[in-house]
Amino acid sequence: MHIKAIVYNKTRKYAGHTIDLNLGDNATVAEAKSKIEEMTTVPSQIQWIVFGTTHLEDSKPLREYGIRDGYTIYSTPTYVEIQDMPNL
């Protein structure tokens, strides 16, 4: 599955940047978050993944939310502070 992710983080290093994700057909939201972390260094634990107006649960497959090739998800910060990374 090939989807796009628009990524935001608190430091504005990623302020609406679009990245391409190549994932397996049965990829979960957690796998998408891991791929975003690999590509951006934004920790998966602070990523809030949204599709349309729905927050996506980590354990569910992307397809369960109706996400298909070419669709776009959003990664925004949760605003939960991580002691080791206060500015992310």
N, C-alpha and C positions, 0 to 999 in steps of 0.2 A: 504494500500500500504506500502510495506517495501522497503526503499531505504537506501543508504549510503550517508553520506556527509563527504567530506574531508575538514577539517577546518583549516584555517590559520588566525593568527592575528598578530598585530605589535609587541607584547611583546614576541612572540615566545613561549608563553605558549602552544599554539596550532600551531604547525609547521608541518602541514600535517597529523594530527591525524584523524583517521576515526571513525565516530560515526554512530550508527544505528538509523534510524528514522522510527517510525511506525505512519503512517498518514492515514486518511480516503481516500477512493478511489477518491474523488473529491477535495482533498486538494489543496489549492492555494500555490503559492510561499511564500506569507506572512505567511501562517500557518507553512510552513517548516522553515522559518526564526525564528519564535517564538519558535518552538521546539528546534532549534539549540541554541537559547539564553537560554532556560531553562536548557539545558544540559551542556553548556559551559560558560555561563555568558558573551559571546560576544554579545553586543547589536545588535538587528536586524537592527537598523538604519545605522550601518556601514558595514553590510554584503552585499557583491556583489555576487549574486548567478549566477553560470555559469554551463551550461550543454553543453558539446562539446566546441564549440566556441561562443555560444550564451548567452548573458546576459538575465536573466529571469525577467520579469515584475511581481511585487508583486501581482497584481490583477488577474493574469491568473492562471488557474488550471495547475498543473504539467503535467497532461495528454495531455494538448494542445501542449506541447513541445515534446510529444512522450515518456515521462518518464514513465516507467513501473516498476513493482516489480523487485528488484535486481539491478536497475540502480544506478549510482553514480553521485551526483552533487558536485560542489565545492563552498565553502564559503570563499571568500577572503575579506580583508578589502578594503573599498572604499578610504581610506586615507583622508577622510574628518574629520577634527578635531572636536571633541565634547568638549566644554570647560570643562565640569565636568569630562571628561575621556580622557585626552590628550595622554595617552600612550597605548590606545587600538588599 
